[in-house]
Amino acid sequence: MIIAGVDEAGRGPLAGPVVAAAVILPANHDIIGLDDSKKLTAKQRGRLESEIREKCDYGLGWADPKEIDRINILQATLLSMKRAVESLLQRPEHILVDGNRLPIWDYSAEYVIGGDALHANISAASIIAKEYRDRVMLEADAKYPGYGWVTNKGYGSKQHRDAIKKLGPTPLHRRSFAPLSQMTLNL
């Protein structure tokens, strides 16, 4: 059975896209160390990401900040998951999604709370999504310096919130997110 694991990265930050990945692991894969991306070091994630990209069918999908503001973060997350699955080379026969909701689609699927620590396919998707999103935020830091995205990846750290007050929001900021929605009223 062709099973895809799906996970997302970036639901909570004040800036940047929400990114989802879908991964189909080969039945006899030999990728050692798969786990929830949040439990791995950057070095471990980087090694695993390279191996996953080399050995697996994977797809990426995302929703940008304007989409997030327009349809809300939950709907944007589900949309990014649909886009990730649609970008796979193979059509999965079943999908395991980390979390407690499923997109509306024509696939056999189930959600698994904490699935990124329970199922290798979801762990692999977690790693791919996080590494891709982190790279997006590193590139954004070069384009919009001063927000500290190299370290905070768009999350609402004190440094990031202070930079929004001082520099104002960028096109990558989610204007519908509190505290940004209140902060921008005062700019």
C-alpha positions in Angstrom: 0.0 0.0 0.0 1.3 3.4 -0.9 1.0 5.5 2.3 1.9 9.2 2.4 2.7 11.1 5.6 1.7 14.7 5.8 2.8 17.4 8.3 3.1 21.2 8.4 5.5 23.8 9.7 4.8 27.4 10.6 1.3 27.6 11.9 2.2 29.9 14.8 4.7 32.5 13.5 3.9 36.1 12.9 5.5 36.0 9.5 6.1 33.7 6.6 4.2 30.9 4.9 2.7 27.9 6.4 4.4 24.9 4.7 3.3 21.4 4.4 5.1 18.3 3.1 3.9 14.9 2.0 6.3 12.0 2.0 6.0 8.4 0.7 8.7 6.3 2.2 9.8 3.2 0.2 8.6 0.0 1.9 12.2 -1.1 2.6 13.7 2.3 3.4 16.8 2.4 5.5 16.5 6.0 6.8 17.7 5.9 10.4 16.7 8.5 13.0 13.3 9.7 11.7 11.4 11.6 14.4 9.4 14.7 15.1 11.4 17.5 13.6 11.1 19.5 16.8 13.0 16.7 18.6 16.0 16.8 16.2 19.0 19.1 16.0 19.5 21.2 12.9 22.4 19.0 11.9 20.2 15.8 12.3 17.4 17.4 10.3 19.7 18.5 7.5 21.2 15.0 7.2 17.8 13.4 7.2 16.3 15.9 4.8 19.0 15.1 2.2 18.4 11.4 2.6 14.6 11.8 2.4 14.9 13.9 -0.8 17.2 11.4 -2.3 15.2 8.2 -1.5 11.6 9.2 -1.3 8.7 10.7 -3.2 7.9 14.0 -1.5 5.8 17.0 -2.3 5.7 20.5 -0.9 2.8 22.9 -0.6 2.3 26.2 1.2 0.0 29.1 1.7 1.5 32.6 1.8 0.7 35.3 4.4 -2.0 36.9 2.2 -3.8 33.6 1.9 -3.4 33.0 5.6 -4.9 36.5 6.4 -7.7 35.9 3.9 -8.9 32.4 4.8 -7.4 31.9 8.3 -4.5 29.8 9.5 -6.5 26.5 9.8 -7.8 26.7 6.3 -4.4 27.8 4.9 -2.8 24.8 6.7 -5.3 22.4 5.1 -4.8 24.1 1.7 -1.0 23.7 2.0 -1.5 20.0 2.8 -3.7 19.5 -0.2 -1.1 21.2 -2.4 1.7 19.0 -0.9 -0.2 15.8 -1.7 -1.1 17.0 -5.2 2.6 17.6 -5.9 3.6 14.0 -5.2 4.7 11.9 -8.2 2.6 8.9 -7.0 -1.0 8.9 -6.0 -1.1 7.6 -2.4 -3.6 4.9 -1.4 -3.8 6.2 2.1 -2.7 9.3 3.9 -1.6 9.8 7.5 -1.9 13.5 8.6 -0.3 14.8 11.8 -2.9 16.7 13.8 -6.6 16.6 14.4 -8.1 17.6 11.1 -8.1 16.5 7.5 -8.4 18.5 4.3 -11.4 17.7 2.2 -10.1 15.5 -0.5 -10.7 12.2 -2.4 -8.1 10.1 -0.5 -8.4 7.5 2.1 -7.0 9.3 5.1 -6.8 9.6 8.8 -5.4 12.1 11.2 -3.0 11.1 14.0 -2.5 13.4 17.0 1.2 13.4 17.7 1.8 11.5 14.5 5.1 13.1 13.7 6.6 11.1 16.6 4.6 7.9 15.8 4.8 7.3 12.1 8.0 7.4 10.0 6.1 8.8 7.0 4.8 11.8 9.0 8.2 12.3 10.7 9.8 12.5 7.3 7.1 15.1 6.2 7.8 17.0 9.4 11.5 17.3 8.6 11.0 18.3 5.0 8.4 21.0 5.9 10.5 22.5 8.7 13.7 22.5 6.7 12.0 24.1 3.7 10.3 26.8 5.8 13.4 27.6 7.7 15.2 28.2 4.4 12.4 30.5 3.3 12.8 32.5 6.5 16.6 32.7 6.1 16.1 34.1 2.6 13.6 36.6 4.0 16.0 37.7 6.7 18.4 38.8 3.9 15.6 40.7 2.1 14.1 42.2 5.2 16.9 42.6 7.8 16.3 43.6 11.3 13.6 41.2 12.3 15.9 38.4 13.5 14.4 35.7 11.3 17.7 33.8 11.3 17.0 32.9 14.9 13.3 33.3 15.4 12.0 32.0 12.0 9.2 34.5 12.2 7.9 33.5 15.6 6.9 36.3 18.0 10.1 36.7 20.0 10.7 40.0 21.8 13.3 40.9 19.2 10.8 40.3 16.4 8.0 42.2 18.1 10.3 45.2 18.9 11.4 45.2 15.2 7.8 45.3 14.0 7.2 48.4 16.3 10.4 50.0 15.0 10.4 49.0 11.3 6.8 48.2 10.7 5.4 45.0 9.1 6.8 43.5 5.9 4.8 41.8 3.1 5.7 38.5 4.9 3.9 39.5 8.1 0.5 37.9 8.9 -1.5 41.0 9.6 -4.5 39.1 11.0 -2.4 37.5 13.8 -2.4 38.9 17.3 -0.4 40.7 18.5 0.5 42.0 15.0 -3.1 43.0 14.3 -3.1 45.2 17.4 0.5 46.4 17.0 0.0 47.6 13.4 -2.9 49.7 14.5 -0.4 51.7 16.6 2.2 52.2 13.8 
